[in-house]
């Protein structure tokens, strides 16, 4: 059974409601700080409106031992406190239940509350950001139902380097998950489809920030409220430029 994390927002019509399916979260540097981003492609939407939907924020050292981190609310950004120098951080954003009514509008409710709903889902976003190479291959994170993990510990060093990833759903291969190799700059590119072994191999696209994503629809934990659980995961890291 899918482990879903509680915390539903109050029901209202959201300007970007139709995007709850396609949007994801990832981490990127903003003004010298590490921020959690919510968006789709180049969009960098308001994370402060979604601040309370971030249900998990975790930090780890290079050996994957826990390191304290916390989220910091600014006027525009959700910043990660990195004073304890985590080697990687991870987060979960629970967007709750959304349903598309007969009028074509999406509302933040389960389908049991929306007469004539044509689509519905519980939408949860996951993100892992590697700030440096771990000393050993990453092990699955317990709070992440869907996750993308590098098979090797050492991160790529150059654009176009090959990278093999495993995509997991509840710890097992996420067969059929769709992987996008550059979610920020090429969000509509043809995705790779995860096979029975849970693996995909791709060429790293950027000499800079790379955001690789996976999308997967799991069964609904509460079929009365949703047709599915829409899961979205990202793996991000930076390949540094040559010294100045």
One Martini backbone bead per residue (centre of mass of N, CA, C, O) as a GRO file, in nm:
protein
  244
    1UNK     BB    1   0.098   0.034   0.021
    2UNK     BB    2   0.076   0.358   0.003
    3UNK     BB    3   0.261   0.612   0.145
    4UNK     BB    4   0.098   0.878   0.287
    5UNK     BB    5   0.099   1.226   0.355
    6UNK     BB    6  -0.025   1.433   0.554
    7UNK     BB    7  -0.186   1.732   0.451
    8UNK     BB    8  -0.444   1.929   0.374
    9UNK     BB    9  -0.582   2.156   0.198
   10UNK     BB   10  -0.787   2.387   0.141
   11UNK     BB   11  -1.054   2.442  -0.047
   12UNK     BB   12  -0.971   2.547  -0.387
   13UNK     BB   13  -0.906   2.750  -0.651
   14UNK     BB   14  -0.631   2.714  -0.867
   15UNK     BB   15  -0.450   2.866  -1.110
   16UNK     BB   16  -0.260   2.575  -1.133
   17UNK     BB   17  -0.431   2.309  -1.117
   18UNK     BB   18  -0.355   2.144  -1.383
   19UNK     BB   19  -0.039   2.118  -1.271
   20UNK     BB   20  -0.032   1.892  -1.049
   21UNK     BB   21   0.071   1.667  -1.246
   22UNK     BB   22   0.347   1.810  -1.381
   23UNK     BB   23   0.465   1.915  -1.138
   24UNK     BB   24   0.763   1.993  -0.945
   25UNK     BB   25   1.054   1.926  -0.747
   26UNK     BB   26   1.356   2.114  -0.656
   27UNK     BB   27   1.702   2.201  -0.641
   28UNK     BB   28   1.852   2.539  -0.609
   29UNK     BB   29   2.031   2.815  -0.666
   30UNK     BB   30   1.978   3.126  -0.468
   31UNK     BB   31   2.177   3.366  -0.384
   32UNK     BB   32   2.370   3.130  -0.242
   33UNK     BB   33   2.120   2.944  -0.197
   34UNK     BB   34   1.920   2.675  -0.104
   35UNK     BB   35   1.637   2.583  -0.299
   36UNK     BB   36   1.298   2.523  -0.335
   37UNK     BB   37   1.133   2.411  -0.627
   38UNK     BB   38   0.834   2.505  -0.818
   39UNK     BB   39   0.755   2.338  -1.133
   40UNK     BB   40   0.783   2.377  -1.506
   41UNK     BB   41   1.061   2.401  -1.612
   42UNK     BB   42   1.115   2.747  -1.605
   43UNK     BB   43   0.932   2.748  -1.379
   44UNK     BB   44   0.901   2.964  -1.073
   45UNK     BB   45   0.711   2.923  -0.819
   46UNK     BB   46   0.529   2.970  -0.533
   47UNK     BB   47   0.651   2.841  -0.226
   48UNK     BB   48   0.501   2.986   0.003
   49UNK     BB   49   0.215   2.870  -0.063
   50UNK     BB   50   0.366   2.565  -0.014
   51UNK     BB   51   0.510   2.534   0.261
   52UNK     BB   52   0.302   2.334   0.422
   53UNK     BB   53   0.347   2.092   0.201
   54UNK     BB   54   0.616   2.041   0.336
   55UNK     BB   55   0.670   1.733   0.509
   56UNK     BB   56   0.979   1.689   0.407
   57UNK     BB   57   1.321   1.739   0.545
   58UNK     BB   58   1.648   1.623   0.446
   59UNK     BB   59   1.976   1.522   0.572
   60UNK     BB   60   2.314   1.425   0.449
   61UNK     BB   61   2.588   1.261   0.430
   62UNK     BB   62   2.817   1.080   0.240
   63UNK     BB   63   2.706   0.812   0.421
   64UNK     BB   64   2.392   0.866   0.499
   65UNK     BB   65   2.383   1.039   0.741
   66UNK     BB   66   2.227   1.235   0.941
   67UNK     BB   67   2.142   1.587   0.892
   68UNK     BB   68   2.070   1.889   0.984
   69UNK     BB   69   1.763   2.048   0.874
   70UNK     BB   70   1.587   2.343   0.743
   71UNK     BB   71   1.324   2.549   0.683
   72UNK     BB   72   1.308   2.875   0.516
   73UNK     BB   73   1.123   3.168   0.529
   74UNK     BB   74   1.065   3.397   0.290
   75UNK     BB   75   0.920   3.622   0.080
   76UNK     BB   76   0.995   3.406  -0.186
   77UNK     BB   77   1.151   3.163  -0.035
   78UNK     BB   78   1.271   2.828   0.008
   79UNK     BB   79   1.512   2.757   0.243
   80UNK     BB   80   1.808   2.577   0.314
   81UNK     BB   81   1.968   2.474   0.591
   82UNK     BB   82   2.347   2.431   0.559
   83UNK     BB   83   2.541   2.448   0.821
   84UNK     BB   84   2.597   2.111   0.823
   85UNK     BB   85   2.686   2.012   0.541
   86UNK     BB   86   2.529   1.857   0.331
   87UNK     BB   87   2.553   1.629   0.067
   88UNK     BB   88   2.235   1.580   0.094
   89UNK     BB   89   1.895   1.640  -0.009
   90UNK     BB   90   1.540   1.607   0.094
   91UNK     BB   91   1.193   1.607  -0.038
   92UNK     BB   92   0.835   1.671   0.043
   93UNK     BB   93   0.528   1.724  -0.151
   94UNK     BB   94   0.183   1.768  -0.060
   95UNK     BB   95  -0.101   1.829  -0.274
   96UNK     BB   96  -0.317   1.634  -0.260
   97UNK     BB   97  -0.643   1.665  -0.360
   98UNK     BB   98  -0.769   1.638  -0.705
   99UNK     BB   99  -1.038   1.775  -0.919
  100UNK     BB  100  -1.230   1.740  -1.219
  101UNK     BB  101  -1.487   1.891  -1.331
  102UNK     BB  102  -1.746   1.936  -1.554
  103UNK     BB  103  -1.620   2.241  -1.606
  104UNK     BB  104  -1.283   2.187  -1.605
  105UNK     BB  105  -1.215   2.232  -1.309
  106UNK     BB  106  -0.983   2.255  -1.052
  107UNK     BB  107  -0.991   2.105  -0.722
  108UNK     BB  108  -0.915   2.078  -0.364
  109UNK     BB  109  -1.053   1.768  -0.401
  110UNK     BB  110  -1.227   1.505  -0.380
  111UNK     BB  111  -1.447   1.318  -0.574
  112UNK     BB  112  -1.665   1.300  -0.340
  113UNK     BB  113  -1.693   1.642  -0.371
  114UNK     BB  114  -1.727   1.607  -0.704
  115UNK     BB  115  -1.960   1.624  -0.913
  116UNK     BB  116  -1.864   1.474  -1.211
  117UNK     BB  117  -1.587   1.379  -1.208
  118UNK     BB  118  -1.317   1.314  -1.451
  119UNK     BB  119  -1.075   1.372  -1.248
  120UNK     BB  120  -0.824   1.222  -1.015
  121UNK     BB  121  -0.593   1.293  -0.730
  122UNK     BB  122  -0.293   1.220  -0.564
  123UNK     BB  123  -0.023   1.460  -0.512
  124UNK     BB  124   0.332   1.380  -0.514
  125UNK     BB  125   0.653   1.518  -0.421
  126UNK     BB  126   1.003   1.458  -0.507
  127UNK     BB  127   1.349   1.517  -0.371
  128UNK     BB  128   1.697   1.509  -0.485
  129UNK     BB  129   2.017   1.657  -0.371
  130UNK     BB  130   2.348   1.674  -0.493
  131UNK     BB  131   2.644   1.833  -0.360
  132UNK     BB  132   2.793   1.551  -0.366
  133UNK     BB  133   2.966   1.276  -0.360
  134UNK     BB  134   2.928   0.985  -0.248
  135UNK     BB  135   3.088   0.699  -0.094
  136UNK     BB  136   2.817   0.556  -0.177
  137UNK     BB  137   2.555   0.419  -0.276
  138UNK     BB  138   2.242   0.490  -0.262
  139UNK     BB  139   1.980   0.451  -0.051
  140UNK     BB  140   1.675   0.422   0.020
  141UNK     BB  141   1.417   0.635   0.104
  142UNK     BB  142   1.157   0.616   0.329
  143UNK     BB  143   0.981   0.888   0.231
  144UNK     BB  144   1.008   0.764  -0.075
  145UNK     BB  145   0.807   0.625  -0.306
  146UNK     BB  146   0.957   0.800  -0.520
  147UNK     BB  147   1.282   0.734  -0.684
  148UNK     BB  148   1.615   0.859  -0.771
  149UNK     BB  149   1.915   0.659  -0.826
  150UNK     BB  150   2.234   0.618  -0.833
  151UNK     BB  151   2.444   0.356  -0.899
  152UNK     BB  152   2.671   0.543  -0.855
  153UNK     BB  153   2.859   0.749  -0.657
  154UNK     BB  154   2.982   0.893  -0.885
  155UNK     BB  155   2.967   1.175  -1.047
  156UNK     BB  156   2.950   1.347  -1.302
  157UNK     BB  157   3.187   1.577  -1.492
  158UNK     BB  158   3.031   1.579  -1.777
  159UNK     BB  159   2.893   1.646  -2.043
  160UNK     BB  160   2.759   1.339  -2.175
  161UNK     BB  161   2.768   1.161  -1.959
  162UNK     BB  162   2.705   0.863  -1.836
  163UNK     BB  163   2.394   0.753  -1.657
  164UNK     BB  164   2.284   0.538  -1.403
  165UNK     BB  165   1.948   0.454  -1.303
  166UNK     BB  166   1.716   0.410  -1.035
  167UNK     BB  167   1.364   0.334  -1.017
  168UNK     BB  168   1.142   0.371  -0.735
  169UNK     BB  169   0.858   0.182  -0.597
  170UNK     BB  170   0.849   0.090  -0.294
  171UNK     BB  171   1.154  -0.042  -0.362
  172UNK     BB  172   1.070  -0.098  -0.657
  173UNK     BB  173   1.042  -0.119  -0.971
  174UNK     BB  174   0.929   0.147  -1.193
  175UNK     BB  175   0.743   0.031  -1.412
  176UNK     BB  176   0.686   0.285  -1.662
  177UNK     BB  177   0.836   0.512  -1.598
  178UNK     BB  178   0.899   0.859  -1.669
  179UNK     BB  179   1.200   0.997  -1.804
  180UNK     BB  180   1.364   1.313  -1.760
  181UNK     BB  181   1.680   1.463  -1.825
  182UNK     BB  182   1.552   1.782  -1.868
  183UNK     BB  183   1.321   1.959  -1.700
  184UNK     BB  184   1.398   2.263  -1.745
  185UNK     BB  185   1.492   2.267  -2.074
  186UNK     BB  186   1.328   1.965  -2.155
  187UNK     BB  187   1.015   1.880  -2.066
  188UNK     BB  188   0.915   1.766  -2.376
  189UNK     BB  189   1.080   1.537  -2.400
  190UNK     BB  190   1.154   1.227  -2.466
  191UNK     BB  191   1.100   0.968  -2.274
  192UNK     BB  192   1.203   0.736  -2.056
  193UNK     BB  193   1.147   0.387  -1.995
  194UNK     BB  194   1.100   0.179  -1.744
  195UNK     BB  195   1.199  -0.128  -1.669
  196UNK     BB  196   1.217  -0.424  -1.494
  197UNK     BB  197   1.498  -0.323  -1.348
  198UNK     BB  198   1.472   0.008  -1.302
  199UNK     BB  199   1.647   0.113  -1.546
  200UNK     BB  200   1.852   0.396  -1.662
  201UNK     BB  201   2.024   0.546  -1.945
  202UNK     BB  202   2.208   0.857  -1.970
  203UNK     BB  203   2.284   1.178  -2.083
  204UNK     BB  204   2.423   1.444  -1.967
  205UNK     BB  205   2.325   1.774  -2.051
  206UNK     BB  206   2.478   1.958  -1.826
  207UNK     BB  207   2.699   2.235  -1.747
  208UNK     BB  208   2.539   2.214  -1.449
  209UNK     BB  209   2.222   2.198  -1.402
  210UNK     BB  210   2.052   1.892  -1.305
  211UNK     BB  211   1.713   1.765  -1.391
  212UNK     BB  212   1.579   1.464  -1.300
  213UNK     BB  213   1.280   1.277  -1.392
  214UNK     BB  214   0.979   1.115  -1.252
  215UNK     BB  215   0.677   0.945  -1.360
  216UNK     BB  216   0.398   0.804  -1.155
  217UNK     BB  217   0.122   0.577  -1.131
  218UNK     BB  218  -0.060   0.492  -0.861
  219UNK     BB  219  -0.255   0.372  -0.646
  220UNK     BB  220  -0.517   0.429  -0.453
  221UNK     BB  221  -0.571   0.467  -0.113
  222UNK     BB  222  -0.860   0.629  -0.187
  223UNK     BB  223  -1.103   0.565  -0.416
  224UNK     BB  224  -1.317   0.779  -0.329
  225UNK     BB  225  -1.104   1.031  -0.391
  226UNK     BB  226  -0.929   0.858  -0.610
  227UNK     BB  227  -0.780   0.708  -0.897
  228UNK     BB  228  -0.489   0.811  -0.794
  229UNK     BB  229  -0.128   0.832  -0.756
  230UNK     BB  230   0.066   1.110  -0.823
  231UNK     BB  231   0.409   1.080  -0.910
  232UNK     BB  232   0.710   1.287  -0.837
  233UNK     BB  233   1.060   1.289  -0.931
  234UNK     BB  234   1.390   1.410  -0.829
  235UNK     BB  235   1.728   1.466  -0.965
  236UNK     BB  236   1.995   1.672  -0.843
  237UNK     BB  237   2.280   1.849  -0.997
  238UNK     BB  238   2.624   1.974  -1.029
  239UNK     BB  239   2.833   2.073  -1.292
  240UNK     BB  240   3.121   2.214  -1.294
  241UNK     BB  241   3.305   2.450  -1.396
  242UNK     BB  242   3.568   2.580  -1.492
  243UNK     BB  243   3.811   2.745  -1.386
  244UNK     BB  244   3.876   3.095  -1.373
   0.00000   0.00000   0.00000
